[in-house]
Amino acid sequence: MDLDDADGFAAVGQARPLTDGDQLMAVPESYQTVGHLYRGIEQGLERLVELHGEGGVFIGPPEAQATTEVFEWPELTAVTDLASAKAAIELIVEQGEGSRGDWRDAHFGKFVALLDDYLATRAADPGFEPARPVEPAYVHRPPDVEAETLTITDPLTVQVADLFNAIYETTLQTLSRYFVHSGETDGQVRALATTAKHLMNWVMRPLGSLLTTLPVGPDRPGVLAGPAFEIVQPSIYVLPHRVAAWRILTERLEQLAARADRLSGTAGLAQLGELAIDLHGMARDIESA
């Protein structure tokens, strides 16, 4: 795009590949934009197909693909060959950057429009604040992060943030089981997809918003807590045995429901009672699938 970057975002040099193509282990490679990254993925798939043929590259079971039928997003199509893979990449780049179409309709263009509106509103009303004073805050300082992080000290906020993180982790586990399922029936695969969708839309979305109304702690007056999406490494526990995996997902959903129900009795957290009902329902769906 022929658009000026903000101060501080000037390119420091041209992106250069860090491998000569002969290494066995993967290494990081530079890219200038997300579109650049995905074009590299596209070229990599083309090269692999040249070497091994489509049958040697697209080896995953087609039924493991996320499709519109299950997730109800019209753009989702099964990726089973090079043509469908390239179509998916094209959609991602076009929606994200609009680099081969009208960028104003892409995510990039929408963010530019939001920024323009925000700057115009602030110019007209310098006191305008479009959001709460929120900062991502951790329940536990990540052991592998050297940068300074904000830790929650308010006891109630800690419990709500811990619930959010546990639901986030369970969502990742459910999605992981969906994409690497083994032995599940069609109904069980659909139950995994539905549960993952509902955890994101029905639970994480309102719980994250509720968390941003709670204080970080007395040491940071006026600052509210934002989700930090904490996960324990390794974050996705891929259980190889179907019966064990489903039992653990059921137990986890019941635990989350019980915690949400308990917290709902606290002033200002009554909304968690509705989330508890939804979580109990998801646990029953998984148990009965």
HELIX and SHEET records of a PDB file:
HELIX    1   1 VAL A   34  HIS A   52  1                                  19    
HELIX    2   2 GLU A   54  VAL A   57  1                                   4    
HELIX    3   3 PRO A   62  ALA A   64  5                                   3    
HELIX    4   4 THR A   68  PHE A   71  1                                   4    
HELIX    5   5 LEU A   82  GLY A   96  1                                  15    
HELIX    6   6 TRP A  103  ASP A  105  5                                   3    
HELIX    7   7 HIS A  107  ALA A  124  1                                  18    
HELIX    8   8 PRO A  155  PHE A  179  1                                  25    
HELIX    9   9 ASP A  186  HIS A  198  1                                  13    
HELIX   10  10 LEU A  199  MET A  204  3                                   6    
HELIX   11  11 ARG A  205  LEU A  211  1                                   7    
HELIX   12  12 ARG A  242  LEU A  263  1                                  22    
HELIX   13  13 GLN A  271  SER A  288  1                                  18    
SHEET    1   A 2 VAL A 134  PRO A 136  0                                        
SHEET    2   A 2 LEU A 224  GLY A 226  1                                        
END                                                                             
